[in-house]
Amino acid sequence: MIILGIDPGSRKTGYGIISKQGNRLIHVDNGAIFTQSAKDFPQRLEQIFTGLSAIIAQYRPDAVAVEDVFLAKNAQSALKLGQARGAAIVAAVNVGLPVHEYTAMQVKQAVVGTGRAEKAQVQQMIKALLNLPEVAQEDASDALAVAICHAHSAGMNSLLKR
């Protein structure tokens, strides 16, 4: 199963792609879509949608996992983050992919073993779990963590639906 993890943001949207083969997790790719802050906000949303659509077309994931919004500095930031999240979700559902949402606490619990883990702990666990040569860029690392969370949760989710 190929999983695309997404850490949405209006300036940077991180993505991470892993392959789950049995109990093994294999790193496929990661990176970030950087939007141009000089552009109008709708154009930035279009950049997120187009960028993720291209990644989906290239890697053909079986599922998409998105980090849920949990806090923002102010109401305006929360609205922009929600819109960026919406653009990411539409890129996935537009091609018929299932989208799974996880809170930051769920992601940290799945990757580190505690929902209160620090960002640096998560990044080091991502590096170790995926045997990366170095710590991934922050947004990409967060997206890989979301993908790993789904990989660990996918089996449980299917059992709960039965």
N, C-alpha and C positions, 0 to 999 in steps of 0.2 A: 504494500500500500504506500503510495506517495502522498505526503501531507504537506500542504503549504500553510505555514504559520504567518500571521500578519500582526504587526504592532502598529496600529494606525496613528497617524499624526498629520497635522495640516502642513507642517514644514518638512518633516521626514517621516516616511512610512517604511518601516522595516519589514523585510520578508525573509523567511527561512524555509528551505525545502529539505525534507528528510524522507528517507525510504525506510519503512519498517518491514523487515524480513524475518519472520518468526519473532524471536526475542531481541534481535539485533536492530539497532538504529544506525543508519548510514547517512552521513552528511552528503547532500547533493549540491546545494548552492545557498548563498545568502547575500544580502545586500540591502540597499535602501533606495527609495525613490525620493529624490530631493526636489521640492517644488520651488519655483522662483517667487520669492516674496514680493517682488515688484509687480507681479501679475495680479489681476483681479482674482478674488477668492474663487469664483466659479471656474476660472481657468486652472487654478491650482487643483481643484477637485477633479477636473478633467484629466490633468496630468497623473493623478493617483489612479483613476479608473483605467486610463490607457496603459500606464506602466504595468499595473497588475494584470490587465487583460493580456498583454504581451507575455508576461511571465507564465500565466496560466496556459496560453497557447503553446509556449515552448516546452514546458515540463509536464503538462497534462496530469495534474494531481487528481487523486481520487476523492480528497476531502480538503476543506479549508477550515482552519481554526483561527479565530480572531480574538484578540484581547478585548475584554469589556472595559468600558470607561468606568473608572472608580473615583477619580477626583480631578479637579482642575483648579487652577489658581483663581479663576473668576468665572462668572456666568458666560461671558463672551468666549473665553477659552474652551469651556465645556461644550458650547454650541458648535464651535469650529471643529473640535475633536469628534463630536458626534457626526458631523457632516462628512468628515474624512473617513470615519468608520463606515458610514453609509455607502460612500463611493467604493470602498473596498468590498463590502458585502455584495453590492450590485454587480461588481466585476465577476464575482464567483457565481451568483445565482443566475446571471445572464447566460451562462453556458451550462446551467443545470447541475452545478456542484452543490453538495450539501455543505452548509456552514454551521460550525459549532462554536459557541462562545464560552470563554472562560474568564473568570476574574483573576486579577493579579495574585490574589491569595491562593487560588487553586493552582495556578501555574507554578508559583514558588513551592507549594506543597509537593507537587508532582516531580519537580526537578531537584529540589534540595532536601525535602523532607520536612520543612517547616514553612508555614505560610507567612512568617515574619522575617524571612531571609533578606539579607542586604543584597543590593544589585550586584556587587562584586562577587558575592558567593554564588549567585545564579550564573554569572558569566564564567566563573571558574568551573562550575559543574557542567555547563554546556561544552566547554573546551574538553573536559575529561570524558564526558559521555559520548561525544562525537569524534573523539580523537583528533581534534583540530590542532594545527601547528601553533596557533596563537589565539588569544581571545578575540572574538569577532567584534566588529563595530557595535556600539551600544544598542541601537535600534534593531540591527540584524540579530544580535544575541537574544534580545527580548522576543523576537519573532521565532527564532529557533526554539526557545523555551516554550512558547505557545504550541508549536508543532509537537514537541516532545510530550507536553501535557496531554494533547489529544491522542498521541500514540499510546500512552499509558491508560487513557480513559476510554478509548474506542471499544475495547472488549467489554468493559463494564457497562458502557452505554447500551451496547447491543443486548446484553443480558437483562438490563432493566426494562427495555422495550418489550421483552417477551412477556 
